[in-house]
Amino acid sequence: MSSENSSADDVRQVWDVVVVGAGPAGASAAYAAAVAGRRVLLLEKAELPRYKTCGGGIIGPSRDALPPGFELPFRDRVHAVTISNNGRFTRTRRSRHMLFGLINRPEFDQQLVEHAQKAGAELRTGATVARVEQHGSAVPDRRTVAVVLHGGETVLARAVVGADGSASRIGAHVGVKLDQVDLGLEAEIPVPDTVAEDWKGRVLIDWGPMPGSYGWVFPKGDTLTVGVISARGEGAATKRYLEDFIGRLGLAGFEPSISSGHLTRCRADDSPLSRGRVLVCGDAAGLLEPWTREGISFALRSGRLAGEWAVRVSEAHDAVDTRRQALNYAFAVKAGLGVEMAVGKRMLAIFERRPGLFHAALTGVRPAWRAFADITRGRTTLGELVRAHPMAQRALNAMDRREATPSVDAEAPEAAASDGEKGEKDDV
């Protein structure tokens, strides 16, 4: 931007990029735009740090997307995964190397925001966005977007990034369309040292009783994060699943410090990622892995892309160039994250009908376990795995064909694991 334009913008208080929402997606977008030397305002309606319903698993793609020098505030490092099928056929698989790490979102998000601030972004908390306008009296020219806050204040920007979560106002402005909505319920359960020690370095994944559902236990020092997720519309059954899950784990006697829930939303294939000078990323765009509903890595990666392309949008001098840059952002998202989501949707469709097939594969088939470990460590992604390995493509195609058959495989074959817990040392 020229010094002449900068001077004019100073008078009118126009930011190069305004980011709405200070979660992982928004903080990453703010960092990417600020590190490029642009004037960035990061708006957050809550005061930081704030709690978010989230398992807090940090897999390899998340680590790779963090700003340089970012020190992850790990509460635990996972080397073992216990897998069960609705409480049965339990088996633990172990690794000499860390599979993934566990964080608390308030600490993690706060550090991301601090990195954005160090890069030059300005943070403003307690700022709730009512709407954005790209035309009308609040907008001084065609290169400007008006972000209208509750109370009537208007903030002007050359580009806006919507990262305001799954119930996004910016997403509504863009016209985000959803293909999948799930309900996640979670409890943060403080436990005694003896219980915490038993879970140290080990997580539990339980394939649940409703189609596409599963539960998890993530240890974080003296607290266990215990949660379940299933399709929206099964609220009562999801709540029963969480209660039963906590009960059979022997944790019902411990009082949760926090009990919470939220909806995760996954975009439709043709859902827009921009409108004019407004881009969306992370949960606001419906970007997450449909099978596991993993969203942190999608937030970090899409946020970084949104910040980089918002810089280009802010420099666009007409609607044609703005559209070109926005389409380039959409292409970048779809070429990477979109491929992973497409594979995840296929995996979910199969998992909904045949959870036992997945259980048998992960607990009894070494290549499947190795693929899981490679994905969590960041050596590959779901999309890369299917694209680069013909065997993985053939296996997915075979499962697609089996999914089309009318039978439902609700339980894992007994040969895969016994009802009691079975452990195995896996050198992966």
Legacy VTK file of the C-alpha trace (Angstrom):
# vtk DataFile Version 3.0
C-alpha trace
ASCII
DATASET POLYDATA
POINTS 428 float
0.000 0.000 0.000
1.384 3.424 -0.932
2.173 6.074 1.634
-0.513 8.319 0.065
-3.171 5.667 0.588
-1.867 4.981 4.076
-2.245 8.630 5.007
-5.821 8.701 3.722
-6.617 5.519 5.587
-5.217 6.938 8.834
-7.716 9.819 8.622
-10.615 7.441 7.990
-9.245 4.796 10.388
-9.345 1.996 7.836
-7.563 -1.213 8.799
-5.926 -3.352 6.154
-7.412 -6.533 7.670
-9.983 -6.992 10.428
-10.246 -10.517 11.837
-13.381 -11.473 13.760
-12.787 -14.166 16.385
-9.590 -14.883 18.359
-9.611 -18.683 18.347
-6.961 -20.714 16.503
-8.305 -19.742 13.068
-8.596 -16.043 13.838
-5.286 -15.762 15.667
-3.552 -17.570 12.792
-5.159 -15.251 10.250
-4.185 -12.182 12.263
-0.623 -13.440 12.618
-0.282 -14.180 8.880
-1.569 -10.742 7.890
0.431 -8.900 10.552
3.693 -10.659 9.786
3.234 -9.450 6.201
3.434 -5.905 7.558
-0.264 -5.002 7.359
-2.334 -3.164 9.930
-4.489 -5.820 11.545
-7.269 -5.586 14.118
-8.336 -8.779 15.906
-11.827 -8.587 17.409
-12.996 -11.015 20.113
-16.336 -10.841 21.940
-15.061 -12.610 25.088
-12.323 -11.674 27.493
-9.215 -13.826 27.134
-8.363 -16.452 28.143
-11.754 -18.193 27.805
-12.872 -21.821 27.880
-13.833 -23.664 24.709
-15.416 -27.104 24.448
-12.622 -29.053 22.774
-10.693 -32.254 23.342
-7.453 -30.361 22.833
-5.571 -32.905 20.744
-2.667 -31.397 18.780
-1.740 -33.626 15.845
1.158 -33.197 13.433
-0.615 -30.903 10.934
-1.466 -28.566 13.818
2.151 -28.423 15.008
3.333 -27.733 11.471
0.946 -24.789 11.096
2.054 -22.924 14.234
4.061 -19.683 14.109
7.858 -20.029 14.349
9.048 -20.290 17.925
5.660 -21.316 19.297
6.088 -23.406 22.444
3.168 -25.789 22.792
1.736 -25.835 26.347
1.349 -29.612 26.448
-0.448 -31.047 29.463
0.419 -34.575 28.328
2.121 -36.436 25.488
0.298 -39.447 24.110
2.174 -42.705 23.500
-0.717 -45.167 23.828
-4.272 -45.387 22.519
-6.899 -47.621 24.088
-9.677 -48.394 21.608
-13.054 -49.921 22.465
-16.285 -50.568 20.600
-19.086 -49.254 22.833
-17.170 -50.437 25.880
-16.274 -53.846 24.460
-13.349 -55.493 22.661
-10.898 -53.147 24.356
-7.331 -53.075 23.152
-4.410 -50.756 23.806
-1.804 -50.028 21.146
1.438 -48.347 22.132
4.207 -46.451 20.429
7.779 -45.632 21.407
7.319 -42.193 19.837
4.791 -39.523 20.710
1.591 -39.795 18.681
0.141 -36.388 19.569
-0.007 -33.892 22.405
-2.818 -32.561 24.597
-3.432 -28.928 25.474
-5.977 -26.813 27.300
-7.606 -24.426 24.865
-7.509 -21.294 27.072
-3.695 -21.471 27.304
-3.231 -22.493 23.669
-5.502 -19.803 22.250
-3.965 -17.138 24.461
-0.473 -17.962 23.209
-1.634 -17.828 19.593
-3.125 -14.389 20.166
0.088 -13.213 21.823
2.087 -14.318 18.771
-0.284 -12.349 16.552
0.174 -9.316 18.779
3.957 -9.639 18.703
3.717 -9.716 14.897
1.884 -6.378 15.058
-1.825 -7.217 15.272
-3.961 -5.168 17.660
-6.364 -7.092 19.901
-9.709 -5.765 21.041
-11.790 -7.938 23.387
-15.394 -7.423 24.458
-16.238 -6.533 20.849
-19.307 -8.334 19.520
-19.947 -8.030 15.793
-23.559 -7.445 14.806
-23.067 -7.548 11.030
-20.777 -6.662 8.146
-21.740 -4.371 5.279
-20.109 -4.071 1.871
-22.596 -1.573 0.459
-24.598 1.306 1.860
-24.054 4.504 3.783
-21.640 2.945 6.291
-19.225 2.015 3.487
-17.227 4.989 2.147
-16.019 3.298 -1.060
-15.963 0.005 -2.953
-12.644 -1.004 -1.430
-13.965 -0.941 2.115
-15.966 -3.248 4.372
-17.862 -1.967 7.401
-17.838 -4.159 10.508
-20.706 -2.987 12.696
-20.416 -3.765 16.406
-23.213 -4.100 18.942
-23.794 -0.581 20.183
-23.501 0.882 16.705
-19.743 1.468 16.367
-18.398 0.810 12.874
-14.905 -0.470 12.117
-13.653 -0.118 8.530
-11.334 -2.530 6.744
-9.960 -3.297 3.305
-10.553 -7.011 3.991
-12.358 -8.997 6.678
-11.685 -12.532 7.875
-14.541 -14.290 9.642
-13.244 -16.740 12.258
-16.085 -16.360 14.731
-16.875 -20.018 15.315
-19.497 -22.496 14.218
-22.406 -20.064 14.811
-20.643 -17.426 12.732
-22.309 -14.134 11.846
-19.664 -13.636 9.190
-20.395 -17.107 7.834
-24.064 -16.137 7.541
-23.036 -13.031 5.590
-20.916 -15.109 3.218
-23.679 -17.718 2.857
-21.888 -20.758 4.283
-23.889 -23.947 3.650
-23.647 -26.940 5.958
-23.652 -30.615 5.113
-23.201 -32.105 8.596
-23.962 -30.867 12.108
-22.898 -32.797 15.214
-23.381 -32.343 18.937
-20.355 -32.632 21.204
-20.711 -32.935 24.990
-17.724 -32.740 27.306
-16.795 -32.806 30.984
-13.565 -31.649 32.597
-13.127 -34.051 35.516
-10.490 -33.415 38.216
-9.155 -36.749 39.493
-6.816 -37.926 42.287
-3.137 -38.516 41.547
-3.604 -42.296 41.464
-6.232 -42.019 38.717
-4.265 -39.411 36.810
-1.185 -41.645 36.855
-3.150 -44.538 35.341
-4.132 -42.344 32.377
-0.816 -40.552 31.910
0.353 -40.747 28.300
-2.704 -42.760 27.213
-5.997 -41.748 25.597
-9.173 -43.753 25.112
-11.293 -43.763 21.954
-14.654 -45.538 22.181
-16.858 -46.138 19.140
-20.323 -45.196 20.381
-23.830 -46.691 20.239
-25.299 -44.191 17.729
-24.209 -44.200 14.075
-21.090 -42.084 13.638
-20.664 -41.451 17.367
-17.595 -41.902 19.522
-16.231 -40.914 22.914
-12.814 -39.960 24.214
-10.765 -39.569 27.354
-7.849 -37.135 27.114
-5.607 -36.859 30.214
-4.276 -33.421 31.137
-2.385 -33.738 34.371
-4.831 -33.803 37.262
-7.854 -33.467 34.962
-9.429 -35.829 32.431
-11.269 -34.335 29.470
-14.102 -36.795 28.768
-16.438 -36.231 25.844
-18.712 -37.760 23.239
-19.965 -36.611 19.845
-22.797 -37.719 17.574
-25.144 -36.341 14.929
-27.377 -33.450 15.974
-30.922 -34.537 16.716
-29.827 -37.247 19.139
-29.436 -34.947 22.121
-30.991 -37.213 24.760
-29.154 -40.288 23.478
-25.876 -38.352 23.327
-26.313 -37.229 26.922
-27.037 -40.830 28.011
-23.963 -41.998 26.133
-21.770 -39.511 28.015
-23.292 -40.505 31.362
-22.899 -44.232 30.639
-19.380 -43.664 29.314
-18.296 -41.813 32.456
-19.950 -44.451 34.619
-18.278 -47.476 33.090
-14.914 -45.720 33.287
-15.369 -45.494 37.061
-15.394 -41.699 36.985
-19.005 -41.050 38.024
-17.938 -40.293 41.595
-15.817 -37.312 40.591
-17.463 -33.916 40.175
-16.731 -32.207 36.836
-15.268 -28.723 37.106
-16.852 -27.854 33.734
-19.646 -29.506 31.756
-20.260 -28.068 28.320
-21.509 -28.755 24.824
-21.343 -27.296 21.372
-22.311 -27.971 17.770
-19.694 -28.719 15.137
-20.639 -27.817 11.589
-19.138 -29.202 8.381
-19.495 -27.314 5.102
-21.227 -28.586 1.992
-18.969 -29.128 -1.012
-20.372 -26.079 -2.816
-20.378 -23.788 0.212
-18.742 -20.408 -0.482
-15.565 -19.338 1.311
-15.861 -15.654 0.496
-18.174 -12.849 -0.470
-16.645 -9.695 -1.865
-13.849 -8.631 0.478
-14.926 -11.001 3.260
-13.289 -14.424 3.719
-14.226 -17.156 6.205
-12.036 -19.836 7.763
-12.033 -22.479 10.482
-15.367 -23.350 12.095
-16.944 -20.237 10.578
-16.380 -21.794 7.161
-17.427 -25.280 8.275
-13.885 -26.568 7.882
-13.164 -29.687 9.924
-12.483 -33.376 9.347
-15.949 -34.951 9.029
-15.167 -38.365 10.522
-13.211 -37.449 13.667
-14.534 -33.848 13.732
-10.947 -32.727 14.336
-10.944 -28.976 13.885
-7.816 -27.425 15.378
-5.528 -28.295 12.481
-8.177 -27.136 9.992
-8.542 -23.867 11.918
-4.801 -23.215 12.032
-4.207 -24.075 8.375
-7.252 -22.304 6.939
-6.618 -19.314 9.210
-3.102 -18.923 7.911
-4.338 -19.122 4.304
-7.132 -16.646 5.018
-4.687 -14.180 6.533
-2.323 -14.456 3.569
-5.080 -14.031 0.984
-6.786 -11.265 2.986
-3.591 -9.266 2.469
-4.010 -9.682 -1.287
-7.714 -8.829 -1.095
-6.863 -5.665 0.877
-4.585 -4.588 -1.963
-7.150 -5.239 -4.700
-8.322 -2.032 -6.398
-11.469 -3.313 -8.085
-14.102 -6.030 -7.900
-12.444 -8.165 -10.571
-9.126 -8.356 -8.714
-10.934 -8.894 -5.407
-12.828 -11.813 -6.910
-9.628 -13.261 -8.351
-7.865 -13.217 -4.984
-10.881 -14.677 -3.184
-11.096 -17.506 -5.721
-7.398 -18.191 -5.232
-8.034 -18.497 -1.495
-10.885 -20.936 -2.130
-8.698 -22.971 -4.456
-5.903 -23.143 -1.871
-8.341 -24.375 0.788
-10.031 -26.933 -1.433
-6.776 -28.281 -2.886
-5.514 -29.202 0.580
-8.146 -29.263 3.289
-10.935 -30.029 0.816
-9.233 -33.255 -0.261
-8.892 -34.357 3.358
-12.548 -33.540 3.995
-13.680 -35.564 0.988
-11.852 -38.631 2.285
-13.178 -37.957 5.791
-16.755 -37.910 4.485
-16.241 -41.299 2.877
-14.734 -42.618 6.087
-17.681 -41.329 8.139
-20.232 -42.895 5.800
-18.561 -46.271 6.255
-17.986 -45.797 9.987
-21.653 -44.961 10.567
-22.645 -48.392 9.264
-19.646 -50.503 10.193
-17.852 -49.286 13.316
-16.716 -52.849 13.958
-14.801 -52.817 10.683
-12.839 -49.757 11.790
-12.290 -51.244 15.222
-10.963 -54.503 13.791
-8.662 -52.612 11.424
-7.156 -50.265 14.006
-6.750 -52.923 16.674
-5.731 -55.852 14.507
-4.286 -54.681 11.187
-0.774 -53.277 11.474
-0.862 -51.084 8.302
-4.059 -49.419 9.552
-2.475 -48.647 12.915
0.655 -47.371 11.191
-1.471 -45.088 9.006
-3.211 -43.737 12.115
0.140 -43.063 13.754
1.528 -41.378 10.629
-1.505 -39.075 10.408
-1.398 -38.059 14.072
2.345 -37.343 13.841
1.958 -35.287 10.687
3.885 -37.616 8.399
0.855 -37.726 6.106
-2.798 -36.672 5.913
-5.933 -38.620 5.037
-5.869 -37.115 1.564
-2.188 -37.810 0.969
-2.539 -41.337 2.312
-5.247 -42.242 -0.181
-3.609 -40.371 -3.058
-0.085 -41.719 -2.582
-0.794 -45.297 -1.549
-2.729 -47.505 -3.999
-3.322 -50.042 -1.215
-5.080 -47.396 0.896
-7.180 -46.366 -2.107
-8.155 -49.976 -2.780
-9.029 -50.537 0.875
-11.230 -47.425 0.942
-12.934 -48.443 -2.299
-13.530 -51.908 -0.875
-15.066 -50.424 2.268
-17.211 -48.141 0.080
-18.562 -51.226 -1.658
-19.169 -52.991 1.645
-20.903 -49.889 2.967
-23.388 -50.150 0.115
-24.515 -53.598 1.289
-27.591 -53.789 3.548
-26.056 -55.523 6.561
-24.824 -53.569 9.572
-21.651 -54.636 11.334
-22.286 -53.255 14.798
-19.618 -55.183 16.643
-15.983 -55.977 16.019
-15.116 -59.605 15.290
-14.196 -61.403 18.487
-10.960 -62.471 16.845
-9.757 -58.878 16.748
-9.653 -58.458 20.505
-11.058 -59.968 23.653
-13.638 -58.282 25.895
-10.889 -57.632 28.405
-8.211 -55.062 27.701
-5.389 -56.353 25.566
-2.153 -54.450 25.177
0.436 -54.544 22.434
3.764 -52.831 21.905
3.837 -51.307 18.437
7.115 -49.985 17.103
5.676 -47.152 15.066
LINES 1 429
428 0 1 2 3 4 5 6 7 8 9 10 11 12 13 14 15 16 17 18 19 20 21 22 23 24 25 26 27 28 29 30 31 32 33 34 35 36 37 38 39 40 41 42 43 44 45 46 47 48 49 50 51 52 53 54 55 56 57 58 59 60 61 62 63 64 65 66 67 68 69 70 71 72 73 74 75 76 77 78 79 80 81 82 83 84 85 86 87 88 89 90 91 92 93 94 95 96 97 98 99 100 101 102 103 104 105 106 107 108 109 110 111 112 113 114 115 116 117 118 119 120 121 122 123 124 125 126 127 128 129 130 131 132 133 134 135 136 137 138 139 140 141 142 143 144 145 146 147 148 149 150 151 152 153 154 155 156 157 158 159 160 161 162 163 164 165 166 167 168 169 170 171 172 173 174 175 176 177 178 179 180 181 182 183 184 185 186 187 188 189 190 191 192 193 194 195 196 197 198 199 200 201 202 203 204 205 206 207 208 209 210 211 212 213 214 215 216 217 218 219 220 221 222 223 224 225 226 227 228 229 230 231 232 233 234 235 236 237 238 239 240 241 242 243 244 245 246 247 248 249 250 251 252 253 254 255 256 257 258 259 260 261 262 263 264 265 266 267 268 269 270 271 272 273 274 275 276 277 278 279 280 281 282 283 284 285 286 287 288 289 290 291 292 293 294 295 296 297 298 299 300 301 302 303 304 305 306 307 308 309 310 311 312 313 314 315 316 317 318 319 320 321 322 323 324 325 326 327 328 329 330 331 332 333 334 335 336 337 338 339 340 341 342 343 344 345 346 347 348 349 350 351 352 353 354 355 356 357 358 359 360 361 362 363 364 365 366 367 368 369 370 371 372 373 374 375 376 377 378 379 380 381 382 383 384 385 386 387 388 389 390 391 392 393 394 395 396 397 398 399 400 401 402 403 404 405 406 407 408 409 410 411 412 413 414 415 416 417 418 419 420 421 422 423 424 425 426 427
